[in-house]
């Protein structure tokens, strides 16, 4: 019984092709499928990275983003800075993290600092526009 099926033709018979990663070839249509044998690893920019490394990058990005927002840095500058310093996160993931940090700061600033609250609301709308594009 085969546990995988070909994404192209739904075939269930494969031959194994050697290489760094386990690659199987569908015997029905010839499609080659990469199978990751290391649990917990994700392919990012062509290399295998353990999920804990990605989570550590996300936490560091949250700290950097929060520090920059507290200094009234523009959204585009924040995204570019985090992209420059992290090769493990893509732009969409950075925008998700930025949105999360802004939401958290909005709740804190709502009653304390009106100027900062309005700055965060502008940032949130910019991030939403960037996220959609």
JOHUQUI-V977052 format. One record per residue. N is the residue number from 1. RES is the residue in one letter. SS is DSSP state (hx for helix, st for strand, lp for the rest). Layout:
n:res:ss
N:RES:SS
N:RES:SS
This chain:
n:res:ss
1:X:lp
2:X:lp
3:X:lp
4:X:lp
5:X:lp
6:X:lp
7:X:lp
8:X:lp
9:X:lp
10:X:lp
11:X:lp
12:X:lp
13:X:lp
14:X:st
15:X:st
16:X:st
17:X:st
18:X:lp
19:X:lp
20:X:lp
21:X:lp
22:X:st
23:X:st
24:X:st
25:X:st
26:X:st
27:X:lp
28:X:lp
29:X:lp
30:X:lp
31:X:lp
32:X:st
33:X:st
34:X:st
35:X:st
36:X:lp
37:X:lp
38:X:lp
39:X:lp
40:X:lp
41:X:st
42:X:st
43:X:st
44:X:st
45:X:lp
46:X:lp
47:X:st
48:X:st
49:X:st
50:X:st
51:X:hx
52:X:hx
53:X:hx
54:X:hx
55:X:hx
56:X:hx
57:X:hx
58:X:hx
59:X:hx
60:X:hx
61:X:hx
62:X:hx
63:X:hx
64:X:hx
65:X:hx
66:X:hx
67:X:hx
68:X:hx
69:X:hx
70:X:hx
71:X:lp
72:X:lp
73:X:lp
74:X:lp
75:X:hx
76:X:hx
77:X:hx
78:X:hx
79:X:hx
80:X:hx
81:X:hx
82:X:hx
83:X:hx
84:X:hx
85:X:hx
86:X:lp
87:X:lp
88:X:lp
89:X:lp
90:X:lp
91:X:hx
92:X:hx
93:X:hx
94:X:hx
95:X:hx
96:X:hx
97:X:hx
98:X:hx
99:X:hx
100:X:hx
101:X:hx
102:X:hx
103:X:hx
104:X:hx
105:X:hx
106:X:hx
107:X:hx
108:X:hx
109:X:hx
110:X:lp
111:X:lp
112:X:lp
113:X:lp
114:X:hx
115:X:hx
116:X:hx
117:X:hx
118:X:hx
119:X:hx
120:X:hx
121:X:hx
122:X:hx
123:X:hx
124:X:hx
125:X:hx
126:X:hx
127:X:hx
128:X:hx
129:X:hx
130:X:hx
131:X:hx
132:X:hx
133:X:lp
